[in-house]
Amino acid sequence: GINAEYGHLLKLFQNDTVVIKDKTLISENYDEIIFTDPTPIMYPLLINARPADTGLIQHHKNFVDCERKTFTTIIESRRKIKTEIADLNNILKNQRELYHDLKKEVKELEQDSKT
């Protein structure tokens, strides 16, 4: 199988270096992933990888605007659905009338052929 290890350092103090009873605690931070023995498929991908963008990305969403757009879309969709249902009901009504007319005509033709 393939092994994957992930480590996360826990910083217990605010200072970068703290001395506790002749022992020094040093806080270090690395923002890299080390691949040991990458597969032949993975190796060229790692070598040719683009450097990460170090700029800050703001994830801000205007929920009021999003909610307004969603409600507008829902209302518009309901209107379209109601219109489509009305159109289909009209088509169904016309088809039923046509069916009854044809059925009546068939009965008349059958009665004429019997006499």
VOBAPA-727676 format. One line per field, with one value per atom (N, C-alpha, C, O): residue number from 1; residue in three letters; atom name; y, z, x. Coordinates in pm, whole numbers. Atoms other than C-alpha are relative to their C-alpha. Example, Ala and Ser with C-alpha at 12.3 -4.5 7.8 and 13.67 -1.06 7.14 Angstrom:
% VOBAPA-727676
num <- c(1,1,1,1,2,2,2,2)
residu <- c(ALA,ALA,ALA,ALA,SER,SER,SER,SER)
atome <- c(N,CA,C,O,N,CA,C,O)
Y <- c(-119,-450,120,118,-119,-106,109,220)
Z <- c(0,780,0,66,-6,714,73,90)
X <- c(89,1230,90,194,-82,1367,-77,-26)
//
This chain:
% VOBAPA-727676
num <- c(1,1,1,1,2,2,2,2,3,3,3,3,4,4,4,4,5,5,5,5,6,6,6,6,7,7,7,7,8,8,8,8,9,9,9,9,10,10,10,10,11,11,11,11,12,12,12,12,13,13,13,13,14,14,14,14,15,15,15,15,16,16,16,16,17,17,17,17,18,18,18,18,19,19,19,19,20,20,20,20,21,21,21,21,22,22,22,22,23,23,23,23,24,24,24,24,25,25,25,25,26,26,26,26,27,27,27,27,28,28,28,28,29,29,29,29,30,30,30,30,31,31,31,31,32,32,32,32,33,33,33,33,34,34,34,34,35,35,35,35,36,36,36,36,37,37,37,37,38,38,38,38,39,39,39,39,40,40,40,40,41,41,41,41,42,42,42,42,43,43,43,43,44,44,44,44,45,45,45,45,46,46,46,46,47,47,47,47,48,48,48,48,49,49,49,49,50,50,50,50,51,51,51,51,52,52,52,52,53,53,53,53,54,54,54,54,55,55,55,55,56,56,56,56,57,57,57,57,58,58,58,58,59,59,59,59,60,60,60,60,61,61,61,61,62,62,62,62,63,63,63,63,64,64,64,64,65,65,65,65,66,66,66,66,67,67,67,67,68,68,68,68,69,69,69,69,70,70,70,70,71,71,71,71,72,72,72,72,73,73,73,73,74,74,74,74,75,75,75,75,76,76,76,76,77,77,77,77,78,78,78,78,79,79,79,79,80,80,80,80,81,81,81,81,82,82,82,82,83,83,83,83,84,84,84,84,85,85,85,85,86,86,86,86,87,87,87,87,88,88,88,88,89,89,89,89,90,90,90,90,91,91,91,91,92,92,92,92,93,93,93,93,94,94,94,94,95,95,95,95,96,96,96,96,97,97,97,97,98,98,98,98,99,99,99,99,100,100,100,100,101,101,101,101,102,102,102,102,103,103,103,103,104,104,104,104,105,105,105,105,106,106,106,106,107,107,107,107,108,108,108,108,109,109,109,109,110,110,110,110,111,111,111,111,112,112,112,112,113,113,113,113,114,114,114,114,115,115,115,115)
residu <- c(GLY,GLY,GLY,GLY,ILE,ILE,ILE,ILE,ASN,ASN,ASN,ASN,ALA,ALA,ALA,ALA,GLU,GLU,GLU,GLU,TYR,TYR,TYR,TYR,GLY,GLY,GLY,GLY,HIS,HIS,HIS,HIS,LEU,LEU,LEU,LEU,LEU,LEU,LEU,LEU,LYS,LYS,LYS,LYS,LEU,LEU,LEU,LEU,PHE,PHE,PHE,PHE,GLN,GLN,GLN,GLN,ASN,ASN,ASN,ASN,ASP,ASP,ASP,ASP,THR,THR,THR,THR,VAL,VAL,VAL,VAL,VAL,VAL,VAL,VAL,ILE,ILE,ILE,ILE,LYS,LYS,LYS,LYS,ASP,ASP,ASP,ASP,LYS,LYS,LYS,LYS,THR,THR,THR,THR,LEU,LEU,LEU,LEU,ILE,ILE,ILE,ILE,SER,SER,SER,SER,GLU,GLU,GLU,GLU,ASN,ASN,ASN,ASN,TYR,TYR,TYR,TYR,ASP,ASP,ASP,ASP,GLU,GLU,GLU,GLU,ILE,ILE,ILE,ILE,ILE,ILE,ILE,ILE,PHE,PHE,PHE,PHE,THR,THR,THR,THR,ASP,ASP,ASP,ASP,PRO,PRO,PRO,PRO,THR,THR,THR,THR,PRO,PRO,PRO,PRO,ILE,ILE,ILE,ILE,MET,MET,MET,MET,TYR,TYR,TYR,TYR,PRO,PRO,PRO,PRO,LEU,LEU,LEU,LEU,LEU,LEU,LEU,LEU,ILE,ILE,ILE,ILE,ASN,ASN,ASN,ASN,ALA,ALA,ALA,ALA,ARG,ARG,ARG,ARG,PRO,PRO,PRO,PRO,ALA,ALA,ALA,ALA,ASP,ASP,ASP,ASP,THR,THR,THR,THR,GLY,GLY,GLY,GLY,LEU,LEU,LEU,LEU,ILE,ILE,ILE,ILE,GLN,GLN,GLN,GLN,HIS,HIS,HIS,HIS,HIS,HIS,HIS,HIS,LYS,LYS,LYS,LYS,ASN,ASN,ASN,ASN,PHE,PHE,PHE,PHE,VAL,VAL,VAL,VAL,ASP,ASP,ASP,ASP,CYS,CYS,CYS,CYS,GLU,GLU,GLU,GLU,ARG,ARG,ARG,ARG,LYS,LYS,LYS,LYS,THR,THR,THR,THR,PHE,PHE,PHE,PHE,THR,THR,THR,THR,THR,THR,THR,THR,ILE,ILE,ILE,ILE,ILE,ILE,ILE,ILE,GLU,GLU,GLU,GLU,SER,SER,SER,SER,ARG,ARG,ARG,ARG,ARG,ARG,ARG,ARG,LYS,LYS,LYS,LYS,ILE,ILE,ILE,ILE,LYS,LYS,LYS,LYS,THR,THR,THR,THR,GLU,GLU,GLU,GLU,ILE,ILE,ILE,ILE,ALA,ALA,ALA,ALA,ASP,ASP,ASP,ASP,LEU,LEU,LEU,LEU,ASN,ASN,ASN,ASN,ASN,ASN,ASN,ASN,ILE,ILE,ILE,ILE,LEU,LEU,LEU,LEU,LYS,LYS,LYS,LYS,ASN,ASN,ASN,ASN,GLN,GLN,GLN,GLN,ARG,ARG,ARG,ARG,GLU,GLU,GLU,GLU,LEU,LEU,LEU,LEU,TYR,TYR,TYR,TYR,HIS,HIS,HIS,HIS,ASP,ASP,ASP,ASP,LEU,LEU,LEU,LEU,LYS,LYS,LYS,LYS,LYS,LYS,LYS,LYS,GLU,GLU,GLU,GLU,VAL,VAL,VAL,VAL,LYS,LYS,LYS,LYS,GLU,GLU,GLU,GLU,LEU,LEU,LEU,LEU,GLU,GLU,GLU,GLU,GLN,GLN,GLN,GLN,ASP,ASP,ASP,ASP,SER,SER,SER,SER,LYS,LYS,LYS,LYS,THR,THR,THR,THR)
atome <- c(N,CA,C,O,N,CA,C,O,N,CA,C,O,N,CA,C,O,N,CA,C,O,N,CA,C,O,N,CA,C,O,N,CA,C,O,N,CA,C,O,N,CA,C,O,N,CA,C,O,N,CA,C,O,N,CA,C,O,N,CA,C,O,N,CA,C,O,N,CA,C,O,N,CA,C,O,N,CA,C,O,N,CA,C,O,N,CA,C,O,N,CA,C,O,N,CA,C,O,N,CA,C,O,N,CA,C,O,N,CA,C,O,N,CA,C,O,N,CA,C,O,N,CA,C,O,N,CA,C,O,N,CA,C,O,N,CA,C,O,N,CA,C,O,N,CA,C,O,N,CA,C,O,N,CA,C,O,N,CA,C,O,N,CA,C,O,N,CA,C,O,N,CA,C,O,N,CA,C,O,N,CA,C,O,N,CA,C,O,N,CA,C,O,N,CA,C,O,N,CA,C,O,N,CA,C,O,N,CA,C,O,N,CA,C,O,N,CA,C,O,N,CA,C,O,N,CA,C,O,N,CA,C,O,N,CA,C,O,N,CA,C,O,N,CA,C,O,N,CA,C,O,N,CA,C,O,N,CA,C,O,N,CA,C,O,N,CA,C,O,N,CA,C,O,N,CA,C,O,N,CA,C,O,N,CA,C,O,N,CA,C,O,N,CA,C,O,N,CA,C,O,N,CA,C,O,N,CA,C,O,N,CA,C,O,N,CA,C,O,N,CA,C,O,N,CA,C,O,N,CA,C,O,N,CA,C,O,N,CA,C,O,N,CA,C,O,N,CA,C,O,N,CA,C,O,N,CA,C,O,N,CA,C,O,N,CA,C,O,N,CA,C,O,N,CA,C,O,N,CA,C,O,N,CA,C,O,N,CA,C,O,N,CA,C,O,N,CA,C,O,N,CA,C,O,N,CA,C,O,N,CA,C,O,N,CA,C,O,N,CA,C,O,N,CA,C,O,N,CA,C,O,N,CA,C,O,N,CA,C,O,N,CA,C,O,N,CA,C,O,N,CA,C,O,N,CA,C,O,N,CA,C,O,N,CA,C,O,N,CA,C,O,N,CA,C,O,N,CA,C,O,N,CA,C,O,N,CA,C,O,N,CA,C,O,N,CA,C,O,N,CA,C,O,N,CA,C,O,N,CA,C,O,N,CA,C,O)
Y <- c(-118,0,125,118,-129,363,63,71,-64,534,151,208,-145,894,44,-7,-52,1086,148,220,-142,1421,40,-23,-47,1611,145,223,-138,1927,36,-34,-42,2112,78,154,-68,2238,103,69,-108,2574,28,67,-14,2597,140,179,-131,2942,105,73,-107,3282,38,80,-37,3343,-104,-219,96,3186,-94,-212,82,3062,22,136,-7,2983,-91,-202,80,2859,-48,33,58,2622,-92,-198,82,2488,-60,-182,40,2471,-74,-130,61,2333,110,194,-102,2544,-59,-166,40,2517,93,214,-81,2636,-33,-149,18,2689,21,125,-9,2621,-25,-97,15,2640,-24,53,30,2481,-8,-69,8,2526,-75,-23,82,2249,-145,-187,143,1887,-70,-34,73,1647,-136,-213,129,1354,-83,-47,92,1068,-113,-173,103,825,15,-75,-13,966,-99,-141,94,738,67,189,-59,784,94,189,-88,942,131,238,-118,1182,89,210,-76,1289,119,230,-117,1509,106,225,-96,1667,84,204,-74,1762,95,206,-82,1895,123,232,-109,2109,77,151,-66,2234,151,200,-146,2604,35,-33,-42,2786,52,111,-43,2860,153,218,-143,3210,33,-21,-32,3364,116,155,-110,3646,-49,-165,36,3650,-5,80,15,3530,28,-32,-29,3679,-80,-77,78,3450,73,45,-78,3694,-24,-16,23,3619,89,92,-86,3867,-86,-110,93,3641,65,-2,-69,3903,5,-23,-5,3948,-139,-156,138,3572,-48,-113,40,3518,69,7,-74,3788,-62,-79,62,3631,-137,-173,132,3286,12,-62,-19,3409,47,4,-47,3592,-117,-129,117,3274,-95,-150,88,3071,56,-19,-62,3318,-9,-40,8,3330,-144,-166,141,2949,-42,-113,33,2917,58,-8,-63,3161,-81,-107,79,2962,-135,-180,130,2634,13,-68,-22,2773,23,-30,-25,2900,-130,-156,126,2564,-97,-165,86,2376,44,-38,-52,2604,-36,-77,35,2548,-149,-186,145,2170,-37,-127,25,2175,38,-31,-39,2362,-105,-140,104,2105,-125,-186,117,1824,18,-74,-29,1988,-13,-74,8,2025,-144,-184,141,1662,-81,-168,69,1541,33,-54,-40,1743,-69,-116,67,1601,-149,-206,141,1248,-23,-115,17,1291,24,-46,-25,1440,-119,-160,116,1151,-123,-200,113,898,12,-87,-25,1057,-28,-87,23,1049,-148,-195,145,681,-67,-155,57,597,29,-58,-37,785,-83,-129,79,604,-146,-210,138,267,-17,-118,7,343,11,-57,-13,454,-127,-164,123,137,-115,-208,106,-82,16,-83,-21,75,-5,11)
Z <- c(0,0,0,12,0,-13,137,191,-130,310,-16,-103,-2,380,144,230,-135,685,-3,-95,-12,793,143,237,-133,1086,17,-77,-30,1253,134,234,-123,1513,86,35,-95,1823,73,139,-66,1951,133,137,-132,2325,60,150,-56,2392,-109,-227,99,2223,-50,-165,41,2214,-97,-98,90,1946,77,42,-81,2208,146,191,-142,2569,75,31,-82,2840,122,197,-115,3096,72,20,-85,3373,-81,-89,77,3158,-129,-191,128,2860,-90,-46,94,2552,-93,-150,92,2354,-120,-105,121,1996,-88,-112,87,1772,-144,-177,141,1403,-85,-45,89,1111,-141,-192,138,769,-82,-41,87,484,-128,-239,114,261,26,140,-8,187,-61,-170,49,145,-51,21,61,-92,-3,-69,5,-30,-95,-84,101,-319,-75,-70,77,-543,-116,-165,112,-813,-129,-135,127,-1172,-61,-131,52,-1260,78,20,-86,-965,-10,7,-1,-1002,-96,-52,89,-1317,42,22,-46,-1171,115,125,-112,-858,-47,5,49,-1050,-75,-62,83,-1286,64,-4,-68,-1025,7,25,-14,-1019,147,231,-140,-699,43,-36,-52,-479,8,36,-14,-481,148,223,-142,-149,38,155,-30,-178,81,71,-81,61,-86,-172,72,-74,99,205,-86,74,-45,-162,29,92,64,177,-52,134,-89,-211,77,27,58,178,-41,38,4,-98,-14,176,-29,-78,27,149,-151,-198,147,-223,-57,-149,47,-273,28,-57,-34,-94,-92,-135,90,-305,-139,-199,133,-628,-1,-98,-8,-513,0,-71,-4,-429,-135,-178,132,-762,-98,-177,87,-943,30,-62,-38,-747,-51,-106,44,-824,-152,-203,146,-1193,-46,-141,35,-1207,24,-58,-27,-1044,-107,-151,104,-1298,-129,-194,122,-1587,10,-87,-18,-1443,-9,-74,7,-1394,-144,-187,140,-1754,-80,-161,73,-1884,35,-53,-41,-1681,-66,-113,65,-1815,-148,-202,142,-2172,-21,-112,14,-2123,31,-32,-29,-1966,-119,-148,120,-2273,-111,-178,101,-2503,36,-50,-45,-2294,-23,-70,20,-2305,-148,-182,145,-2685,-49,-134,41,-2723,46,-26,-49,-2507,-86,-119,87,-2714,-134,-187,128,-3032,13,-75,-24,-2886,5,-59,-11,-2795,-134,-169,132,-3136,-93,-165,86,-3314,44,-39,-52,-3089,-42,-78,42,-3168,-149,-192,145,-3539,-33,-122,22,-3521,31,-44,-34,-3349,-109,-146,108,-3616,-125,-189,118,-3894,19,-76,-28,-3727,-11,-62,8,-3697,-147,-188,141,-4062,-79,-169,73,-4177,36,-43,-41,-3982,-69,-88,63,-4151,-149,-214)
X <- c(82,0,86,209,-68,91,-17,-128,4,180,-6,60,6,90,8,-64,-15,200,-30,11,30,68,28,-21,-33,208,-42,-38,38,90,61,39,-63,290,-98,-180,86,115,84,183,-72,234,-68,-185,59,181,19,-55,-29,326,-2,13,5,301,138,152,-136,677,55,12,-63,892,93,107,-91,1141,-33,-44,34,1057,96,124,-90,1294,-78,-133,69,1143,99,134,-90,1378,114,127,-120,1692,-31,59,36,1498,-55,-133,44,1439,-105,-87,106,1119,5,-6,-10,1152,-119,-151,115,852,46,103,-36,909,-124,-215,114,670,52,134,-36,711,-127,-226,117,469,36,22,-39,590,-38,-58,26,517,121,165,-117,807,-46,-110,33,761,127,224,-113,1000,-37,-143,19,1032,-133,-218,124,756,-3,101,15,620,47,55,-44,742,-105,-69,104,406,-1,-22,9,417,124,114,-126,784,-1,31,-1,749,-103,-81,100,435,54,25,-59,627,110,123,-111,927,-52,4,53,718,-115,-186,113,471,21,133,-6,388,10,-50,-3,475,-137,-210,129,178,-5,95,21,35,-3,-84,-8,129,-90,-94,92,-124,-119,-160,116,-413,-124,-146,125,-742,-112,-120,114,-1053,-120,-159,119,-1349,-118,-157,113,-1633,-120,-110,122,-1986,-107,-131,109,-2267,-126,-190,110,-2538,-135,-226,127,-2813,-23,-133,11,-2743,-24,-105,17,-2715,-143,-204,136,-3047,-101,-198,89,-3214,0,-106,-10,-3087,-69,-137,61,-3200,-152,-220,145,-3551,-53,-160,42,-3573,-4,-97,-4,-3472,-115,-177,111,-3728,-132,-213,125,-4009,-14,-121,2,-3917,-26,-101,20,-3901,-144,-202,141,-4243,-91,-186,81,-4387,9,-93,-19,-4239,-72,-133,64,-4366,-152,-217,145,-4719,-45,-147,33,-4719,4,-84,-14,-4598,-114,-166,111,-4860,-130,-208,121,-5134,-2,-105,-8,-5013,-28,-103,22,-5004,-144,-199,142,-5353,-88,-186,75,-5482,16,-82,-24,-5322,-79,-142,74,-5473,-150,-218,142,-5817,-36,-138,25,-5795,5,-75,-12,-5684,-120,-168,120,-5973,-122,-202,112,-6219,9,-92,-20,-6071,-34,-98,29,-6092,-151,-202,145,-6458,-70,-165,57,-6537,21,-70,-30,-6364,-80,-127,76,-6534,-147,-211,138,-6872,-16,-115,3,-6793,4,-66,-10,-6695,-133,-176,130,-7024,-102,-181,94,-7219,26,-69,-35,-7031,-39,-85,39,-7092,-151,-199,145,-7464,-48,-141,34,-7479,28,-47,-34,-7307,-92,-107,91,-7551,-136,-207,131,-7853,5,-98)
//
